[in-house]
Amino acid sequence: MTTPTRPTLAVFKFASCDGCQLSLLDCEDELLAVVEHVDIVNFPEASRRMLPGPYDIALVEGSITTESDLDRIRTVREQSRYLICIGACATAGGLQALRNSADVEAFASTVYPHPEYLSSLANSMPIADAVTVDYELHGCPINKYQLLEVVLAFAAGRNPEIAEESVCMECKARGNLCIMVTAGQHCLGPITQAGCGAICPAYNRGCYGCFGVREQAQVATLTKHLKDDHGMSRDQLLRSLQSYNPMAEPLRIAAQEYGASIELNTKHGGGGNDA
């Protein structure tokens, strides 16, 4: 009797901190269940086994910041049946995309003794701005249980079951009082995708929005409420909108309305998002 072939899985890193791909290793005992369903054939962070493609599933962490990144992600796309972006950097530019609204040359000349040796694109962009992606999993870092669900779903040929709800729902599930209502704190929970377990509100801090913008989020309504009714200054709003997910379109548009100058990459013509 022939043993069924498991789908192959590869993990790739671009400009990032490694935290999202390490979430797969954080699964520990659950990882045993994963390897029963997929064959991890290329994961430099965890193994010396690095087999060439093609791959059935590719997990991609990090944003595109250099020409070599751009060439490499195109190769990964060509070699992968399904390309899944994981984390804020891959899905919305991450912290490094803050340079899209800053004077990069001034920063480089301050930090590096020889900035002329640096080579980078005009701006830092999410994976979907460069190639077509099949699914995006948000978070900084991502939720390991959501990652397990996504990997096993694609391995089984079904759609992932990730709840499309806000952090507010997680606050209610934990029994948290709304800190925006009861304590007057600034909070992005109403527009942020659930997945973190409402960690910050549970410790009496407003949500920072690290899990990205949820579907149909009313960003303009919330920012107006925070500004008019909670006294949030323009600078505070911009810092909130341009932190973890600065290239997420709803946040980018809202930030531009408050005067931010954010470069949107159009040079390379990404393929969009099939999710």
Stockholm file with secondary structure:
# STOCKHOLM 1.0

chainA/1-275         MTTPTRPTLAVFKFASCDGCQLSLLDCEDELLAVVEHVDIVNFPEASRRMLPGPYDIALVEGSITTESDLDRIRTVREQSRYLICIGACATAGGLQALRNSADVEAFASTVYPHPEYLSSLANSMPIADAVTVDYELHGCPINKYQLLEVVLAFAAGRNPEIAEESVCMECKARGNLCIMVTAGQHCLGPITQAGCGAICPAYNRGCYGCFGVREQAQVATLTKHLKDDHGMSRDQLLRSLQSYNPMAEPLRIAAQEYGASIELNTKHGGGGNDA
#=GR chainA/1-275 SS CCCCCCCEEEEEECBSCSHHHHHHHTTTHHHHHHHHHCEEEECTTTCSCBCCSCEEEEEEESBBCSHHHHHHHHHHHHHEEEEEEESHHHHHCTGGGGGGGSCHHHHHHHHCSCGGGCCCCSSCBCGGGTSCBSEEECBTTBCHHHHHHHHHHHHHTSCCCCCCCBHHHHHHHHTCCCHHHHSCCCCCGGGBBSCSCSHHHHTTCCCCCTTCBCTTCCHHHHHHHHHHTTCCCHHHHHHHHTSSCTTSHHHHHHHHHTTCCCCCCCSSCCCCBCC
#=GC SS_cons         CCCCCCCEEEEEECBSCSHHHHHHHTTTHHHHHHHHHCEEEECTTTCSCBCCSCEEEEEEESBBCSHHHHHHHHHHHHHEEEEEEESHHHHHCTGGGGGGGSCHHHHHHHHCSCGGGCCCCSSCBCGGGTSCBSEEECBTTBCHHHHHHHHHHHHHTSCCCCCCCBHHHHHHHHTCCCHHHHSCCCCCGGGBBSCSCSHHHHTTCCCCCTTCBCTTCCHHHHHHHHHHTTCCCHHHHHHHHTSSCTTSHHHHHHHHHTTCCCCCCCSSCCCCBCC
//
